[in-house]
Amino acid sequence: MTAPYHYGKQFQQFLQQQLLQQKLKA
């Protein structure tokens, strides 16, 4: 039952990285 939580955390980190990359590109 801990897998979904861990995945969510990784997904959030990935989203943050994508946002950072977009800011740098802009």
NUTI-246532 format. One record per atom (N, C-alpha, C): x, y, z; atom name; residue number from 0. Coordinates in steps of 0.05 Angstrom, whole numbers, plus 5000, padded with zeros to 4 digits. Each point is the difference from the previous one (the first is absolute). Layout:
<atom><east>X</east><north>Y</north><up>Z</up><atome>CA</atome><num>NUM</num></atom>
...
***
This chain:
<atom><east>5017</east><north>4976</north><up>5000</up><atome>N</atome><num>0</num></atom>
<atom><east>4983</east><north>5024</north><up>5000</up><atome>CA</atome><num>0</num></atom>
<atom><east>5017</east><north>5025</north><up>5000</up><atome>C</atome><num>0</num></atom>
<atom><east>5027</east><north>4996</north><up>5002</up><atome>N</atome><num>1</num></atom>
<atom><east>5017</east><north>5024</north><up>5001</up><atome>CA</atome><num>1</num></atom>
<atom><east>5009</east><north>5008</north><up>4972</up><atome>C</atome><num>1</num></atom>
<atom><east>4995</east><north>4982</north><up>4980</up><atome>N</atome><num>2</num></atom>
<atom><east>5008</east><north>5006</north><up>4973</up><atome>CA</atome><num>2</num></atom>
<atom><east>4987</east><north>5025</north><up>4989</up><atome>C</atome><num>2</num></atom>
<atom><east>4974</east><north>5003</north><up>5001</up><atome>N</atome><num>3</num></atom>
<atom><east>4986</east><north>5024</north><up>4989</up><atome>CA</atome><num>3</num></atom>
<atom><east>5012</east><north>5026</north><up>5012</up><atome>C</atome><num>3</num></atom>
<atom><east>5005</east><north>5000</north><up>5026</up><atome>N</atome><num>4</num></atom>
<atom><east>5010</east><north>5024</north><up>5013</up><atome>CA</atome><num>4</num></atom>
<atom><east>5028</east><north>5007</north><up>4989</up><atome>C</atome><num>4</num></atom>
<atom><east>5017</east><north>4980</north><up>4997</up><atome>N</atome><num>5</num></atom>
<atom><east>5027</east><north>5004</north><up>4990</up><atome>CA</atome><num>5</num></atom>
<atom><east>4998</east><north>5010</north><up>4971</up><atome>C</atome><num>5</num></atom>
<atom><east>4983</east><north>4988</north><up>4985</up><atome>N</atome><num>6</num></atom>
<atom><east>4997</east><north>5009</north><up>4972</up><atome>CA</atome><num>6</num></atom>
<atom><east>4990</east><north>5029</north><up>4998</up><atome>C</atome><num>6</num></atom>
<atom><east>4982</east><north>5007</north><up>5018</up><atome>N</atome><num>7</num></atom>
<atom><east>4989</east><north>5027</north><up>5000</up><atome>CA</atome><num>7</num></atom>
<atom><east>5023</east><north>5020</north><up>5006</up><atome>C</atome><num>7</num></atom>
<atom><east>5017</east><north>4993</north><up>5018</up><atome>N</atome><num>8</num></atom>
<atom><east>5022</east><north>5017</north><up>5008</up><atome>CA</atome><num>8</num></atom>
<atom><east>5019</east><north>5004</north><up>4976</up><atome>C</atome><num>8</num></atom>
<atom><east>5006</east><north>4978</north><up>4986</up><atome>N</atome><num>9</num></atom>
<atom><east>5018</east><north>5001</north><up>4977</up><atome>CA</atome><num>9</num></atom>
<atom><east>4987</east><north>5017</north><up>4978</up><atome>C</atome><num>9</num></atom>
<atom><east>4974</east><north>4996</north><up>4996</up><atome>N</atome><num>10</num></atom>
<atom><east>4986</east><north>5015</north><up>4979</up><atome>CA</atome><num>10</num></atom>
<atom><east>5000</east><north>5030</north><up>5006</up><atome>C</atome><num>10</num></atom>
<atom><east>4997</east><north>5007</north><up>5025</up><atome>N</atome><num>11</num></atom>
<atom><east>5000</east><north>5029</north><up>5008</up><atome>CA</atome><num>11</num></atom>
<atom><east>5028</east><north>5012</north><up>4993</up><atome>C</atome><num>11</num></atom>
<atom><east>5021</east><north>4984</north><up>5007</up><atome>N</atome><num>12</num></atom>
<atom><east>5027</east><north>5009</north><up>4994</up><atome>CA</atome><num>12</num></atom>
<atom><east>5004</east><north>5005</north><up>4970</up><atome>C</atome><num>12</num></atom>
<atom><east>4990</east><north>4981</north><up>4985</up><atome>N</atome><num>13</num></atom>
<atom><east>5002</east><north>5001</north><up>4970</up><atome>CA</atome><num>13</num></atom>
<atom><east>4985</east><north>5025</north><up>4990</up><atome>C</atome><num>13</num></atom>
<atom><east>4977</east><north>5006</north><up>5011</up><atome>N</atome><num>14</num></atom>
<atom><east>4985</east><north>5023</north><up>4991</up><atome>CA</atome><num>14</num></atom>
<atom><east>5015</east><north>5026</north><up>5007</up><atome>C</atome><num>14</num></atom>
<atom><east>5012</east><north>5001</north><up>5023</up><atome>N</atome><num>15</num></atom>
<atom><east>5016</east><north>5023</north><up>5008</up><atome>CA</atome><num>15</num></atom>
<atom><east>5023</east><north>5004</north><up>4981</up><atome>C</atome><num>15</num></atom>
<atom><east>5013</east><north>4979</north><up>4993</up><atome>N</atome><num>16</num></atom>
<atom><east>5023</east><north>5002</north><up>4981</up><atome>CA</atome><num>16</num></atom>
<atom><east>4990</east><north>5010</north><up>4973</up><atome>C</atome><num>16</num></atom>
<atom><east>4977</east><north>4991</north><up>4991</up><atome>N</atome><num>17</num></atom>
<atom><east>4990</east><north>5009</north><up>4974</up><atome>CA</atome><num>17</num></atom>
<atom><east>4994</east><north>5030</north><up>5001</up><atome>C</atome><num>17</num></atom>
<atom><east>4989</east><north>5009</north><up>5022</up><atome>N</atome><num>18</num></atom>
<atom><east>4993</east><north>5028</north><up>5004</up><atome>CA</atome><num>18</num></atom>
<atom><east>5026</east><north>5017</north><up>4999</up><atome>C</atome><num>18</num></atom>
<atom><east>5021</east><north>4990</north><up>5013</up><atome>N</atome><num>19</num></atom>
<atom><east>5025</east><north>5014</north><up>5001</up><atome>CA</atome><num>19</num></atom>
<atom><east>5012</east><north>5002</north><up>4972</up><atome>C</atome><num>19</num></atom>
<atom><east>4998</east><north>4979</north><up>4985</up><atome>N</atome><num>20</num></atom>
<atom><east>5011</east><north>5000</north><up>4973</up><atome>CA</atome><num>20</num></atom>
<atom><east>4985</east><north>5020</north><up>4982</up><atome>C</atome><num>20</num></atom>
<atom><east>4973</east><north>5000</north><up>5003</up><atome>N</atome><num>21</num></atom>
<atom><east>4984</east><north>5019</north><up>4985</up><atome>CA</atome><num>21</num></atom>
<atom><east>5007</east><north>5029</north><up>5006</up><atome>C</atome><num>21</num></atom>
<atom><east>5005</east><north>5005</north><up>5026</up><atome>N</atome><num>22</num></atom>
<atom><east>5007</east><north>5028</north><up>5008</up><atome>CA</atome><num>22</num></atom>
<atom><east>5027</east><north>5007</north><up>4988</up><atome>C</atome><num>22</num></atom>
<atom><east>5019</east><north>4981</north><up>4999</up><atome>N</atome><num>23</num></atom>
<atom><east>5026</east><north>5006</north><up>4989</up><atome>CA</atome><num>23</num></atom>
<atom><east>4998</east><north>5005</north><up>4970</up><atome>C</atome><num>23</num></atom>
<atom><east>4983</east><north>4985</north><up>4987</up><atome>N</atome><num>24</num></atom>
<atom><east>4997</east><north>5002</north><up>4971</up><atome>CA</atome><num>24</num></atom>
<atom><east>4987</east><north>5027</north><up>4993</up><atome>C</atome><num>24</num></atom>
<atom><east>4980</east><north>5008</north><up>5015</up><atome>N</atome><num>25</num></atom>
<atom><east>4985</east><north>5025</north><up>4995</up><atome>CA</atome><num>25</num></atom>
<atom><east>5018</east><north>5025</north><up>5003</up><atome>C</atome><num>25</num></atom>
***
